[in-house]
Amino acid sequence: MMISEIVIVRHPVSVCVPVNHRVTLSVRAEGTGILNYQWFTDDDQEVLGGTEADLTIKALKTQRYVCRVNDHFCNCAFSEWVKVKVLDIDKSGLPENWLGEPHIAENPKPQTFRQGTKFTLCCVAFGIPSPHYQWYRNGQPLPNKSGGTLQINRATAEHCGSYLCSISNVLQETWTEAVDVDMDQNPTAAPTATDKVALLIGNLNYSNHPPLMAPIMDVHELANLLQQLGFRVVSLLDLTREEMLAAIDKFIQLLDRGVYGLFYYAGHGYERVGRNYLVAVDAPQPYQPENCVCVQRVMLSMQEKQTALSVILLDTCRKCLYFSIQRYNQDCITSGIMPLGPSGNTVYGYATCEDAEAYEVQDGGKSTGIFTKYLNKHILHTEKVTHVLEKVSEDLGRDPLVKGKQQVEIKHTLKEPRSLADPVRTTGHTRELHKREACWRQANELPPKKQLMFVCGVEVEVSFSALFSNVLVAFATVKTKGPQTEDLTLTLSSIPSMEDIFSSAGRSEEMDSLLFNRSDNPDCTIQLCALQKLTKTLVIKVELHYTNMETRQRQTDRQQVDIGRPLVASCKLYTRSHAATAKKQEVASAQSLGAVASSKPKLRQTPAGPCRPFTRKAECAAKVAVTRSNEPEENDENELQFLTLLD
């Protein structure tokens, strides 16, 4: 019998579908005898039950698939990789008997731009196979404009006109609505910034409080959007109180007259005596204000820099926690922005109103805070920043999941039509600009790629990607196989060993969703988290395992790569922590000497009630009379008493 090779005669095709839609991927092959099939995902995992030529799945998240076809004669072939792109957007107009023809879910919207600025047109369509996009201006196709988003940088009068997009696949061609793009002929003197910087903090893995899921995606997506707006962004996950204060100190140092500064926090929080507090991951159970970070102190520090715009966005709870020894006091002092003076251009956006909770939900296979979900939807708009937050508030108010439970609160001292999309003008501020550039580059600069040549002749490339400013991902890829090697595998580790906050159930899938777009398909990856704790250089250990074709024995070769102090590790945030620890030890020593002369019993503390599920609230200690040292606290509120509350 003549044994022929397996030939894939029809490959599966990529698709773009709404979330929860059922999709069938198909492959057809020819070969000798009975053919067997096995489908895989892009993380090299076998699809459970995927052993037929047709694979039917419920699309929950964007993912890539491939099918292996083999016979009983040790022959095999692989189909082409295909992507199942899942969009969590309005699908109300999708026909009930939809066959896969392009269906437009979002049409582009008219735009008016100022000379030299950019404008963006977007359209989104479902399709099986995935649709192809082609943009037109005034009836003429635009070369190399074949994506769902059309962006023109430094637009001029020649970019004005009527735009539409052709969307097609093998089943049908359809067209979006035509929209006009015009240039503002009489622009007013638009506000500008001398620079734009942002600090984003997301706390999720708490030592003594319920963990959260949403800050991973919330911080990552918001950081990408702010970078599109021209912000220099530092994004950090899972910080202790001292690390939070150190990062905020670095952020405040970058602010100056004319700068736009934005501070964002997602995690546990609470409100007490009119003050808002952010809970660090190392906060004890129960905690006191001195275990947390006071938001009003951050705001005051930003205003003292006389920035052109200060924005504070908090996706956290505001349950009013003021306890006496016997009872819970409902009459909390009303909170508010505490401006340095009548000016300030400060915008304060809270995910929820006073004495309420903020919610996070599973949304299309990923976790997200509801406030940040709608914030990311509108933040690229060129409107006044308060108008953007008003749209966020309107959308959140219509969401049936939190209607009547969560309501955005916006307060501001904004006296100019400032927008997060305002352009940057650096004239006359070069010295301060260079300082900010150096600091931003230091916290976001990736180690260079490394080429490793092993004795066995195998060449391995080690490359890097930053998901956050304190989370580095290392990729190892075999570039060249040795002449006498086969069955190659790679493993990566680090010295010192770094915590992987994405290894727990549910979080590894979200990490995969951030990484799956990499086109080079590395052979091995490792996530290096909590880089802010590094006190020395970081070393990547690369182990190559292979079979020697002559001896048929498995062998292992090792090499190390010293990558220094990458990303935020170079900022040495731990130095503040060391200084604070020494200070606390000194105070504790003095208190212990005083305790020898006193035999008074300790007052009993009454803890707060348990937190509700799916909210961003931890547990605060009762307010009791306690002995305090003469050392000033970071959250001492006495200094803030002279400030005036906004109505």
N, C-alpha and C positions, 0 to 999 in steps of 0.2 A: 504494500500500500504506500502510495506517495504521500508523505507528510508535508503539508504546506504551512507556511508561516501565517500567523493570525494577522488579518488586515481589518482595521477599523474602517468601515465603509460609510458610517454616519456618526459624527461626533455629537455630543450634547451641546446645547446652546445656552448662553447666559440669559438671564431673565431679570426683569425689574417688576416687583409685585408689592401690593400692600401687605402689611403685617397680618399674619394668621391665614394668608391665602394658601391653598393647596396647589403644589407645583409638581409636575412630573418631568424628570430628566431622563432622556433616552439615549442609548448607544446601540449601534448595530455593527456586528463584526462577522467575518467569515474566516473559517479555518477547518481543520480536520477533526472530525469526531464531535463530541459534545463539548461545548464551551461553557466555562464557569465565569461568573461575574462577581466582583466585589467593589462597592463604592467606598470612597474615603473622603474625609473633610480635609481642610488645609492644615490642620494640626496633626495629620497622619493617623487620625483615629478612624477605625472602621465604622461605617454607618450600620447601626444595629438593624438587621433584616434586609440590608441593601445587597442582596445576592442575585438580583435579576437584572435583565437588560434595561428595565424601566424602574426608576426610583421615584416614588411619590412621597413628598415631605410636606409638613406644615411649616411655612416660612415664618420663623420667629425672629431671626436676626440675619444680617448680611454675612454670607459665608461662601467659600469656594469648595467645589467638589471635583473629583476625578474618579474614573472607573478603570479598574484593572480587569482585563480579559485573559484567561489562560485555558489551556487544554490539558489533556492527560499525557502530553509528550514533553512537558517542561517548557513549553513556549508560552510567552505572555506578551501582551501589548497594553499600553495605557492610552486612554482617550485624552483629548485636550482638557485642560483645566477650564472650568466655567464658574461664573459668579452668580449666585442668587442674591440680588440686591433687594433689601427689604426697606420700604419707606413707611414710616408711621405718620401719614398725612391723610387728609380728608379723601375718602373713597366713595362718598355718597352717590356720585354720579356714575359709578362703574356699573355697566349693564349686568343683570343677573346671569345671563348666559354668555358672559365675556369669553372670547376665544383667544385673546392675546393680542389683538390689534392695538396700536398705540392709543392710549387714553390719557388725555391731558388732565392732570390733577391741579396744576397751578399755571396760570398764564402770566406773562411778564406784565409789569405795571409801568405807566408813563413816568418819565424822569425829567427833571430840570436840574442842570448842573451849572456850576460856576467855572469860568475859564481856568484851565490848568488843574482842575480837580478830577476825580474819577467818578464814573457812574457804573452801575451794575444792573443787568437784566437777567432774570432767572425764570426758567420754566421747568416743570417736572412732569414726567409722563410714565405711566406703567406700560409694560409691553412684554410679550413672549413671542419671539426673542426680544432681548433688550433693544429699545429703539435707538436709532441714530439721529443726531441733532445737526441741523445746518441753519445758521443765522443769515438773515438777509437785511440789507439796508436799502430803502428806496427801490426794492425789487431786484437788487443785485446781490448774489451770494458773497459773503465775507470769507476770504481765504483763512484757513486754519481756525475757524470759529465753529467747532463741531462738538461742543459740550452743552450741558444744560444751563451753564452760567456763562454769560458774556460780560466781560469786564473791560472797560476802556480806561486806562490810566492817562492822566494829563490831557483830558478831553479838550478839544477846540471846536470852533464853529463847523469845521468839516465833518464832525461826528454827529451833527444834528440830522434828524430825518425820521422816517417811519421804519420801525423795526418789527420783524416777525421771525418766527422760527419754524422750519419744516421738521416734522418728527415722523420717522418712518421705520418700518421693518418689512419682512418679506410678505406680510399680510396686507399692509395698507400704509398710505401716507396721509398725514393730517397736518393742519397748520394752526399755530396759535393765533390769538387775536393780534392785530397790528396795533402798536403803541407808538406814540410820538416821544422823541427825545429832543428837548430844546435847551438852549443856553440862555441863562439869565443875562439879558442885555443891560440891565441897570442894577447890578448888584450893590448892595450897601456894604459898608466896610465890615466884612465878616470878622468875627472874633478868631484869634489865632492863639496857639500855645507856643511857648519857647521849647517845650518838650512834653512828653507824655509818659508817665511811669505807673506801673501797677504792681501791687503785691496781692497774691491770691493764696489763701490758706484753707486747706480742707482737713478736718480732723475726723477720723472714722474708727480707728482701732484704739478704743479706750481701755485702760488697765482696769478700771473699777466701775465702768458704766456700760450701758448697752451699746454695742457696736452699730455703726451706720454703714450704708452701702452707697448712697448717692454722691458723696463728695468726690469720689474718683472721677466720674464722668462730668459732674458739674464743673469742677475746677479745670479739667482738661479741655472741655469744649469752650468754656468762657475764655481761657487763655488764648486759644487759637483765634477766636473772634476779636479779642482786644488787639492781638498782633496785626490783624487785618486793618484795624483802625489806626495803626501806627504807634501803639503803646509798646514800651519796653516792659516786658512781663517777667516776673519771678513767681513761679507757682510751687507751693510746698505742701506736702502731706504729712500728717501725724507729727505735730510738734508738741514738745513739753512747754510748760509755761515760760521757762527761761529761754527756750529756743524761739518761742513766739515773740517775746519781748526783744530778743536780739535781732530777729528778722525785721521787726517793726522799726527798731532803731536805725538799721541800715536803710530801710525804705524812707524814713523821715529825712535822713541825710541827703537823699537825692532830690528832695523837694526844694523849690526856690521860687522867687517871684516870677510869675508868668507860666509856671509849670502846671500841667494837669496831673493830679495825683488821684489814683483810685485804689481803695482798699476793699477787698472782698473776703468774707469768711463764711464757710459752710461747716456746720458741726453742732454739737450741743451748746446751749446757751440758756441764759435766764435773765430776769430783771429783778432788781431789789432796790427799794428805797429810791426809785427814779433813776437808777443806774443800770446799764446793760453790761453783761459780763459774758465773755467767751471762755468756754471750758477747755482747758488743755488736756491732752491725752493722759497725763500723769496725775490729774486731779484726784485726791482721795475720795473715799465714800464714807460719810458725806463730806462736802467741801465747803470752804469759806471763800469770801471774795478774794482773799490774799492768795488763793490757789488758782485764780483765774486772771483774765486780762480785761481791764475796764475799757469799754468802747469810747466813753467820753474823753478819757485821757488820750487815746489815739487821735480823736477828732481835734482836740485842743492843740496837740503837737503839729498836726497838719495845718491848722489855721495860723499858728505862729509863724509858719514859713511864708505866709502871704501868697499862697498859690493863686493862680488865676481860676482854678476850679478844683475843689476837693469833693470826691464822691466816696461815700461809705455805703456798701451794700452788704446786708447781713441776712443769710438764709439760715435762721436759727429761731428757737422758741423765745417767747417773751413772757412765760408764766411768771406772775408777780409773786416772788418768794420773800416775804418778810415775816419772820417768826418771833414770837415771844416764847417764853418757856412753856406757857400753858396752851396757847391757841394760835391759829393762823389769822393774821390781820389782813382783811380784804381791802383796807383803805390805804393802798400804796400811793406814794407820791407820784404824780404824773411825770413821765419822762419827757425829754425833748432835746432838741439840739442846743448845745451850749456854745454860742458863738463868742469869739474873742472880742468882737465889737459889732457895730452896725453893718459892717461890710463882711466879706468872707467868701462869697460865692461857694457855699457849701451845700451839697445835696446828700440827704440821708434817706436811704431806701431800705425799709425793713420788710422781710418776707411776710410778716403777720402783724396784726395790731396788738395793742397793749393787753397783757394778761391772756394771751392766746398762744397756740402752738403752731409750728410750721411742720408740714408733712412732706415725706418722700414716698414715692410710689415706684412700682415696677411698670415701666412704660415701653412697650414694644421689645421686651427682652432685656432692657437695661434699667438700672435704677437711676432716678433723677429726683431732685427737689422740685416741687411744683413751681415755686417762685422762679428758680433758675431756668426751668424749662421755658417759661414765657419770656424771661429776661433775654435768653439767647435768641429767641425768635425775633426780637425787636431791636437788639442793641446795635446793629449795623446801620440803623436808620439815621439820617442826617438831621433829624429834628432836635430841638432843645431837649436836654437830658431829662428834664422833668416831664416833658410830653411823652418821651419813651417809657418812663416808669408808669405814667398814667395808662398807657396802652397795656403794659404788663398787668396792672391792677384790673383793668377791664376784662382781659382774657381770664385771669385767675378767678375773678368773681363769677364768670360764667361756667367754670369747670364744675361738673356735678359731683366730683369726688370730694371737693372741699367747700362747696357752697354752704355758707353759714358757719363755717368752722375757721377759715383762714382768709384774711383780708389784708392786702398790702397797705402799708402806711408810708407816706412820703412827706418829709419836711425839708425845708430849704431856706437859704438866704440868698438865692440866686437873683441877681439884679441885671444880668446880661443874658442874651440868648445863646448860652454856651452849649455846644454839642460835643459828644465824645468823638465825633467824626471831624471836628475842626482841624484844619491843616497846621503843621508845625512850621514856625518861622524862627530861625536860629540867629538872625542878625543881632550882633551886640552881646551874645551870650555864649560865645565859643568856649571860654574857659570852663564854665559850669557844665556846658554840654559835653565836653570831652571827659569830664569827671564822671558824668552819668553813663556815657558810652563805655568807659573802662569798667565801671562797676557792673553794668548790665552784661557786658561781654564776659566778664569774669564768672558770673553766676550761670551763664548759659552756654559757655564754650565747650564743645565736645572734644574728647581726645581724638587724635588723628587715627586713621586706619593703620593696622599693623599687618605686615606680611611675614609669616613664620615659615621657614623651610626646615622640615624635619630630616633626620639622618636617612630615613627610609625613602626619601625623595618626594614626599607629600608636601604640597604647599597649602597653607591654611591662611585665610584672611580673617582678621578680627576687626569688626566695625562696631559703631556705637550709635545709639539713638537716645534722646532724652524725652521721656513722657512728661516728666515734671522736673523742676530745677533740683530736686533732691532724689530723683529716681532715674537711674541710668540703666539702659538695656544693652547688653553686649551680645553680639551675634558672631558666631564662628561658621565659616563656610569653607569647604574643601574646594580649592581652585584647580589643583593638579594632583592626580593620583601617581603614586610611585610605580616603577616598572614591575616590582614584585609584591604589590599589595592588593588586597581585595577586602570586601566586607568592612569598609571603613566606618567608624563611628567616632563622634567627638563628645566630650563632656567639658563643662566649664565650672569653675569654682573661684572663690576670691579669698585673698588674705588682706585684712581680716574678713571673716565671714560676715556678710551683710544680711539683715533681715529681709524676707520677702513678704510684704504685706498683701500680696495678691494670691497667695497660695491657698487661702481658705475657700470653702465651697461657695460658689456663686461669683467670687471675685476673679477667679482665673478666667472665666468666660468673658468678663468685661475687659480684662487685660488682652485677651485674644482679639476682641473687637477693635482694640486700639492698634494692634500690630498686624492684622491680617493683610493690610494693603501693601506690605513690603513685597516688592516684585522679585527680590533676589532669592527667596526661599532658603534661608540659612539652615544649616544642618543642626545647629544647637543654639539656644539662647539662655541667658541668665538675667534675672532682674535684681538690680542692686539698689536697695531702698535705704532711706534714712542716712543719706550722704552727709547731712549736717553734723552727724556724730563723729565723722572721721577726724582723728587727731594726727594721722600720719598718711603716707601715700598708700594708694590702693593697688594691689597686684592681682592680675587675672591669671589663673592657672588653666592652661589648655592641655587636656589629655587626649591623645590620639590612640584609638584602639583599632587594630587591623589584623588580618590573617596574612602571614608570610607564605607566599605561593610555593616556595621551595620546601620549607619545613612543615607547612600546614599547621603551624602553631599560632595561637593568638599572642600578640605582642602589644606593648603599651609604650609610647614615647610621650615625654612631657616637656613643656616649655612654659615660661612665665613672661608676662608683660606688665611692666610698671607703668601705670597711667597717671601717676601723680595724685593730685587732689581735684577730681573733676567736679564741674558744675558748682553748686553752692558750697561744697566742701572747701573751696578756695577762700570763702568769706569768713571761715573760722567762727561760726556762730557759737561754738562751744566755749569760747573764751569768756563770754559773759556768764555762762552757766558756772564755770569754774570759780569766777570771782564771787558770784552770788552764793555758791556753796560754802566758800571760805567765810563769807560774812555771816551766814546762818550758823555755822559751827561756832563762831566767836560769840554770837548772841546766845546760842544754846548753852555754851559754857558758863556765861554770866548768869543765865537763868537757873542753871543747875546749882550754882553756888548759893543763889538766893533761896532755892527750894529747901536747902538743908536747914535754914532757920525758920521755915514755915511748915506747919503740919496741917494746914487747912485742907479739908476734903475738896476734890474737884467737883465742879457743878456738872450735873447730868445734862447732856444735850438731847434735844428732841428732834429726830431727823424728819425730813419731809416725807410725804407719801410716795409710793412707787410711781415711776413714769408710765405713761401710756404707750402701747406699741406703735411703731411706725412714726413717732414724732421725734423731734430733735431736742429733747429735754432730758437732762440728767437730774441728779438729786442733790439738793443744797442742804447744808447744815442749818439747824435752828440758830437764831440770833440770841446769844446768851452773853452774860457779863463774863468776860475773860480777862486775865491779866495780860497786859501788853508791854512789850519792851519799849525803851525809848528810841529804838531804831525806827526810822520812817518806813512805811510800807509803800510798795509800788502802786497799790490801789487806794492809798489814803485819800479820802474824798474831801477832807477839810479844805484843800487848796482850791476846790471847784465851787465853793459856796458863793463866791462873789459873782459868779457868772449868771447871766439872765436867761431864763427859759423862754423859748419861742411860744407864741400862742398856737 
